[in-house]
Amino acid sequence: MAYDRIRHGFRLVKQGAKLALGATLGLAAGAGIAFGIARSTDTGRVAAQIPPMDMSQPERVVPQPGQVAMSFSPVVKGAAPAVVNIYTATVERRPRNLNEEFIQRFFGGAPVQPRIQQSLGSGVIVGADGLIITNNHVVEGADQILVALADRREFKAKILFADPRLDLALLKVDTAGAALPVIRMADSDRVEVGDVTVAIGNPFGVGQTVTTGIVSALARTGIGVSDWQFFIQTDAAINPGNSGGALLDAQGRLIGIPTAIFSRGGGSNGIGFAIPSKMVRVFLNAADKGKLVSGWIGVEGEALTADTARQLGLDRPGGLLVTAVTPGSPGARAGITAGDVIRTVDGRDVADGGQLRYSLATEGVGRTIDVQLLRDRAERTVKVTLAAPPENPPRQITKVAARSILAGVTVANLSPAYAQELGIGLPEQGVVVVAVDAGAPAARFLRPGALLESVGGQPVNSVADVQALAGRGALVVRFAQNGQRAECGVNNIGGLSCRT
């Protein structure tokens, strides 16, 4: 299919910035957790091509009546050439429906005609020789990718590096030696609520469009889009097609990549979320290695609730209550213990696990950070050196073959490294469901990402435990999934029943 058909064939936007396009576990039976990093083999020296971050602090001034007319035209003129439109096409060769599949399977006939699914998004040029950052959900699974610049030049693109956990992808286009305009990148940690924002993208495929707003909130977590839950919220209009574009500050510097919106009908309601530029830079620096590894301190915790805060003698909730510390981990060596409350990391507030994961991911392995703790109503600060997460125990990915309620279910041992790789906020130990066969008995209630707690009424801590109990014909399984616990098993009449 010619690339001009990708560019001009749009009628319906099938993939944009809707919140539903965030990180999910795969809801259909037979689905598996998508883990691992997709990348090309010729990443080159990506980090050396990315311009340094602009660390200058803008002067914040409230406009006064009678001042010269305000205009964002200079900002747009400087940044817009570095924002591109992205068009993708995916070839689907599956039958359209069950009738078509039945006829094809039992009566033969002409092979199923391929269908072309088209989608669109935006991107930002971060390397003069053709490096472009966008959202992973814009290009994931695409057979063809076309990039259109603001000056109407068009290039075929390939995925150089991608990380579904972050919902970011790095594209490469062949410019035949021509230098492309590059966006300036700001430090998103210096952004403040109320700062002016400018969004540039390709909403609904109408062409490059500019909208303005302010930073509505910072450190938004629990959005359900990315494993490192930490977003800049803005009321600048963001619509399907803006995904992967640019969110700029008043100086025209990139502060975020628009990724998702809260919307009832698919359009902008003034609640948009962008991945901070600091995380974008971490992603770009990881491209040469082919994998993003976040710093690890071996601490697990939960957000401090109002009730827990009162029990600890606090007048308000705020911080992460440490529930477990891995022996021998950086956190343990620094003296962090269960029951401590982590208040800040390097001066930044930590309210939940998402904020802690973001802080660790953006600092990098080997760096020493200051962690402020509350213990016995007294504050103290400890220094923790971040380490790479270990894979202990080995994952031992295994499909259960024994005749039991878990027949056809693939499970694995969790470890700090594997939990981070899966990227769905899993604990660092236990047994996780990796995949479920479509015809498996548990396909009715188990999904990839579920944590197995007991099989046949016996607690399980490893794949070996699951294999042993399934081998005895276990008919009951207890598990945690989507924040809820349930127990399912075979009832007296041979059917399946579940209870919470």
C-alpha positions in Angstrom: 0.0 0.0 0.0 1.4 3.4 -1.0 2.2 5.8 1.8 0.0 8.5 0.4 -3.0 6.3 1.2 -1.9 6.3 4.9 -1.7 10.1 4.8 -5.1 10.8 3.1 -7.3 7.9 3.9 -8.6 8.9 7.3 -12.3 9.0 8.2 -12.5 7.9 11.8 -9.9 8.3 14.5 -9.3 4.9 15.9 -6.4 5.7 18.2 -5.8 8.9 20.1 -5.3 10.3 23.5 -8.2 8.5 25.2 -7.5 7.3 28.7 -8.5 3.8 27.8 -5.3 3.5 25.7 -3.2 3.5 28.8 -1.3 0.5 30.2 -3.8 -2.5 30.6 -3.4 -6.1 31.4 -5.3 -7.6 28.4 -8.9 -8.4 29.2 -9.6 -11.1 26.6 -9.2 -14.7 27.5 -6.0 -16.1 26.1 -4.2 -12.7 26.4 -0.7 -12.5 27.9 1.3 -9.8 29.6 3.4 -8.0 27.0 6.8 -7.7 28.4 10.2 -6.9 27.0 11.3 -3.9 25.0 10.8 -3.6 21.3 13.6 -2.0 19.4 15.6 -1.8 16.2 19.1 -3.2 16.2 20.7 0.0 15.0 20.0 2.5 17.8 23.4 4.1 17.4 24.4 6.8 19.9 21.0 8.3 20.7 22.1 10.0 23.9 24.8 11.9 22.1 22.3 13.3 19.7 19.9 14.7 22.2 20.5 18.4 23.0 21.1 19.3 26.6 18.1 20.2 28.8 17.4 24.0 29.1 17.7 24.5 32.9 17.0 28.3 32.9 14.2 29.4 35.2 11.5 31.6 33.6 10.4 34.7 35.3 6.8 34.3 36.3 4.8 37.6 35.9 1.0 38.0 36.1 -0.2 40.1 33.1 -1.6 43.5 34.1 -4.3 45.6 32.4 -2.8 48.1 29.9 0.2 46.0 29.2 1.3 45.2 25.6 -1.0 42.6 23.9 0.1 39.1 24.8 0.8 36.6 22.0 2.2 33.1 21.8 3.1 33.6 18.1 6.9 33.7 18.8 6.7 30.6 20.9 4.7 28.7 18.3 7.0 29.8 15.4 10.0 28.5 17.3 8.5 25.2 18.4 6.0 24.2 15.7 8.5 23.1 13.1 9.8 20.4 15.5 6.2 18.9 16.0 5.2 16.3 13.4 2.1 14.4 12.4 2.3 10.6 12.4 0.1 8.3 10.3 0.1 4.6 10.7 -1.4 1.6 8.9 -1.8 -1.9 10.2 -2.7 -4.8 8.0 -5.3 -7.1 9.5 -5.8 -10.6 7.9 -8.2 -12.1 10.5 -11.8 -13.0 9.5 -14.3 -10.1 10.1 -16.7 -12.3 12.1 -17.5 -15.8 13.2 -19.5 -16.5 10.0 -16.6 -15.6 7.8 -14.2 -17.7 9.9 -16.6 -20.7 9.8 -17.0 -20.6 6.0 -13.2 -20.2 5.5 -12.4 -23.1 7.8 -14.9 -25.7 6.6 -15.7 -24.7 3.0 -12.4 -23.2 1.8 -12.7 -20.5 -0.8 -10.7 -17.3 -1.4 -8.4 -16.3 1.4 -9.5 -13.5 3.7 -8.8 -10.2 2.1 -6.4 -8.0 4.2 -7.9 -4.9 5.7 -6.0 -1.7 6.5 -6.6 -0.1 9.9 -5.4 3.5 9.9 -4.6 5.7 12.9 -3.0 8.9 13.6 -1.0 10.8 16.3 1.7 13.4 16.7 5.4 13.4 17.5 8.3 15.7 18.5 11.7 15.9 16.8 14.4 15.4 19.4 17.4 14.7 17.2 18.4 16.7 14.1 19.2 13.5 12.1 15.7 12.2 12.4 14.9 11.1 15.9 11.3 11.6 16.9 9.6 10.8 20.2 5.9 9.8 20.4 3.5 7.7 22.4 3.9 3.9 22.1 0.2 3.5 21.6 0.3 5.7 18.5 2.7 3.3 16.6 2.4 0.0 18.4 1.8 -2.9 16.0 1.9 -0.6 12.9 3.1 -2.2 9.6 3.8 1.2 8.1 4.5 4.6 9.7 4.6 7.9 7.9 5.9 11.2 9.5 4.7 14.5 8.0 6.6 17.6 9.0 5.1 21.1 9.4 6.8 22.1 6.1 4.9 19.2 4.4 8.0 17.0 3.9 7.1 13.4 4.5 9.3 10.5 5.6 8.9 6.8 6.2 9.7 5.9 9.8 10.7 2.9 11.8 10.5 2.2 15.5 14.0 2.4 17.0 13.1 1.9 20.6 9.9 1.5 22.6 8.7 0.9 26.1 5.0 0.1 26.6 5.4 0.6 30.4 6.1 4.3 29.8 3.9 4.5 26.6 6.8 6.1 24.8 8.4 5.2 21.4 11.4 6.6 19.6 11.2 6.7 15.8 13.9 7.2 13.2 13.5 8.8 9.7 16.1 8.9 7.0 16.6 12.6 6.2 19.3 12.0 3.6 21.7 14.2 5.5 19.2 17.1 6.0 19.1 18.5 9.5 15.7 18.7 11.1 14.5 21.4 13.6 14.8 20.1 17.2 12.6 21.0 20.2 14.1 22.6 23.2 13.5 20.5 26.4 12.9 22.0 29.8 13.2 20.4 33.3 9.6 19.4 34.1 10.5 19.2 37.8 10.6 23.0 37.7 7.1 23.4 36.4 4.6 24.9 38.8 0.8 24.8 38.9 -0.6 27.8 37.1 2.2 28.1 34.6 1.0 28.7 31.0 1.1 25.7 28.6 0.9 25.5 24.9 -0.1 22.2 23.2 0.8 21.4 19.6 -0.5 18.3 17.8 -2.8 16.9 15.1 -6.2 16.5 16.7 -8.7 14.4 14.6 -6.3 14.6 11.7 -7.2 18.2 10.8 -3.6 19.3 10.7 -1.2 20.9 13.1 -3.2 22.8 15.8 -2.2 25.0 18.7 -4.1 25.3 22.0 -3.2 27.0 25.2 -4.0 26.5 28.9 -2.3 26.2 32.2 -0.7 23.5 34.4 -3.8 22.4 36.3 -1.9 19.9 38.6 1.3 18.1 39.1 2.2 14.6 40.2 -1.1 13.1 39.1 -1.0 9.4 39.8 -3.5 6.5 39.6 -4.5 7.5 36.1 -4.1 3.9 34.7 -2.0 4.9 31.7 1.6 4.2 32.6 3.5 2.1 35.2 5.4 5.1 36.4 2.2 7.0 37.3 3.2 10.6 37.3 1.7 13.1 35.0 1.4 16.9 34.3 -2.3 17.8 34.1 -3.3 20.6 31.8 -6.5 22.2 30.6 -5.1 23.0 27.2 -7.4 21.3 24.7 -6.0 17.8 23.9 -8.0 15.5 21.6 -7.5 12.2 19.8 -4.5 12.8 17.5 -2.7 15.0 20.0 -1.1 11.9 21.5 2.7 12.0 21.2 2.7 15.7 20.5 4.2 18.6 22.5 3.2 20.3 25.7 5.3 23.4 26.0 6.0 26.1 28.6 5.7 29.8 27.9 9.2 29.8 26.5 8.4 27.2 23.9 10.3 24.4 25.7 9.0 20.8 25.9 7.7 20.0 29.4 5.6 17.0 28.5 4.2 14.5 25.9 0.4 14.6 25.9 -0.7 11.0 26.4 -4.3 10.7 27.8 -7.5 12.6 28.5 -10.5 12.1 30.7 -13.4 12.2 28.4 -17.0 11.0 28.2 -17.3 11.3 24.4 -13.7 11.1 23.2 -13.1 14.9 22.9 -11.4 17.4 25.2 -13.1 18.2 28.5 -10.1 20.2 29.8 -8.5 17.4 31.7 -5.4 16.2 29.8 -2.3 14.3 31.0 1.3 14.6 29.8 4.4 12.5 30.5 6.9 14.8 32.1 9.9 15.8 30.0 12.3 14.5 32.7 10.9 11.0 32.2 11.1 11.5 28.4 14.8 12.2 28.8 15.3 9.1 30.9 13.7 7.1 28.1 15.9 8.7 25.5 19.0 8.0 27.5 18.0 4.3 27.8 17.6 3.9 24.0 21.3 3.1 23.4 21.1 0.3 26.0 17.9 -1.1 24.6 16.2 -1.3 27.9 15.1 1.1 30.7 16.1 -0.1 34.1 14.8 2.0 37.0 16.7 2.5 40.3 15.7 0.1 43.1 15.8 0.5 46.8 13.9 -2.7 47.9 11.1 -0.9 49.7 7.4 -1.6 49.2 4.6 0.6 50.7 1.1 2.0 50.5 -0.3 5.5 50.5 -0.9 6.9 54.0 -4.6 7.1 54.7 -6.3 9.5 57.1 -6.9 6.8 59.7 -3.3 5.6 59.5 -2.1 9.1 59.8 -4.0 9.6 63.0 -2.6 6.4 64.5 0.9 7.7 63.8 0.1 11.0 65.4 0.0 13.1 62.2 -2.6 15.8 61.6 -3.0 14.9 58.0 -2.1 12.1 55.5 1.0 12.5 53.4 3.7 10.0 52.6 4.2 6.4 51.8 3.8 3.9 54.6 6.6 1.3 54.3 5.1 -2.2 54.5 8.1 -4.3 53.6 11.9 -3.9 53.1 13.9 -6.6 51.2 16.8 -7.8 53.3 20.1 -6.7 52.0 18.6 -4.1 49.7 19.8 -0.5 49.5 16.8 0.6 51.6 17.6 -2.0 54.3 21.3 -0.9 54.3 20.2 2.7 54.8 18.2 1.7 57.8 14.6 1.9 56.4 12.3 -0.4 58.2 8.6 -1.5 57.9 6.4 1.1 59.6 8.5 4.1 58.5 6.8 6.8 56.5 8.6 8.1 53.5 7.8 11.8 53.3 10.2 13.1 50.5 12.8 11.9 48.1 15.5 14.6 47.3 13.1 17.2 48.6 10.1 16.1 46.5 6.9 15.0 48.2 6.0 11.3 48.0 2.4 10.6 48.5 2.1 7.1 47.0 3.9 4.3 45.2 3.6 6.0 41.8 5.5 9.1 42.9 8.2 7.0 44.5 8.6 4.9 41.3 8.9 8.1 39.3 11.5 9.5 41.6 13.6 6.3 41.4 13.2 6.0 37.6 14.3 9.6 36.9 17.4 9.4 39.2 19.1 6.4 37.8 21.1 3.4 39.1 24.1 4.4 41.2 22.9 7.7 42.3 22.6 8.5 46.0 19.4 10.2 47.1 18.1 11.8 50.3 15.1 10.1 51.8 13.2 11.8 54.5 11.5 9.4 57.0 9.0 9.7 59.8 9.6 7.2 62.6 8.2 7.3 66.1 6.9 10.8 65.3 10.4 12.0 64.6 11.8 13.0 61.2 15.1 11.8 60.0 16.9 11.7 56.7 18.9 8.8 55.3 21.0 8.5 52.2 20.1 5.6 49.8 22.2 4.5 46.8 20.0 3.2 44.0 20.8 -0.2 42.6 19.6 -2.3 39.7 16.8 -4.6 40.7 17.9 -8.2 41.2 16.2 -11.2 39.6 16.0 -13.5 42.6 14.4 -15.9 42.4 14.5 -16.8 38.7 11.2 -16.2 36.9 10.7 -19.9 35.9 7.9 -19.2 33.4 5.8 -22.4 33.4 2.5 -23.5 31.9 0.4 -25.7 34.3 -0.3 -28.9 32.4 -1.8 -31.0 35.3 -5.6 -31.6 35.3 -6.7 -28.9 37.8 -8.4 -25.6 37.9 -5.1 -24.0 36.7 -4.7 -26.2 33.6 -3.6 -23.9 30.7 -2.5 -21.1 33.0 1.1 -19.8 32.6 2.7 -18.6 35.9 6.1 -17.2 36.9 8.0 -16.2 40.0 8.1 -12.5 40.8 11.4 -10.8 41.6 12.3 -7.1 41.8 13.7 -7.2 38.2 10.7 -9.2 36.8 8.1 -7.1 38.6 9.7 -3.9 37.1 9.9 -5.5 33.6 6.2 -6.4 33.6 5.5 -2.9 34.6 2.0 -3.1 36.1 2.7 -2.2 39.7 3.3 -5.7 40.9 4.9 -6.6 44.3 8.4 -7.9 44.2 7.7 -11.5 45.3 5.0 -14.1 44.8 3.5 -16.0 41.8 2.0 -14.0 38.9 -0.2 -15.2 36.1 1.6 -14.4 32.8 -1.0 -15.9 30.3 -4.2 -17.8 30.2 -5.2 -20.1 27.4 -8.5 -19.3 25.8 -9.9 -22.7 26.6 -8.5 -23.0 30.1 -11.0 -23.5 33.0 -9.6 -20.3 34.6 -10.1 -18.2 31.5 -13.5 -17.1 32.9 -12.0 -15.4 35.9 -8.2 -15.1 35.8 -6.3 -12.4 33.9 -2.6 -11.9 33.3 -1.2 -9.9 36.2 -3.2 -11.8 38.8 -1.3 -12.8 41.9 -1.9 -16.4 43.1 -2.2 -16.6 46.9 -3.4 -20.2 47.5 -4.1 -23.3 45.4 -6.2 -26.1 46.7 -6.5 -24.2 50.0 -2.7 -24.1 50.5 -0.6 -20.9 50.3 1.8 -20.6 47.4 5.0 -18.7 47.2 6.7 -20.1 44.1 6.0 -21.7 40.8 7.1 -25.0 42.4 4.3 -24.7 45.0 1.8 -24.1 42.2 3.0 -27.1 40.2 2.9 -29.4 43.2 -0.6 -28.5 44.3 -2.0 -28.5 40.7 -0.4 -31.9 40.3 -2.7 -33.1 43.1 -5.8 -32.0 41.1 -6.5 -28.8 43.0 -10.0 -27.4 42.2 -9.8 -24.1 44.1 -7.6 -21.0 43.7 -7.4 -17.8 45.6 -5.9 -14.7 44.0 -5.7 -10.9 43.9 -6.6 -9.1 40.8 -7.3 -5.4 40.0 -7.0 -4.5 43.7 -9.5 -7.2 44.8 -9.3 -10.7 46.2 -11.4 -13.6 45.1 -11.6 -17.4 45.4 -12.9 -19.5 42.6 -13.4 -23.2 42.3 -15.3 -26.1 41.0 -18.7 -26.5 42.7 -20.7 -29.6 43.5 -22.4 -29.7 40.1 -19.2 -29.4 38.1 -19.5 -25.7 37.4 -17.3 -22.8 38.4 -18.2 -20.4 41.2 -16.4 -17.5 42.7 -16.6 -15.5 45.9 -14.8 -12.4 47.2 
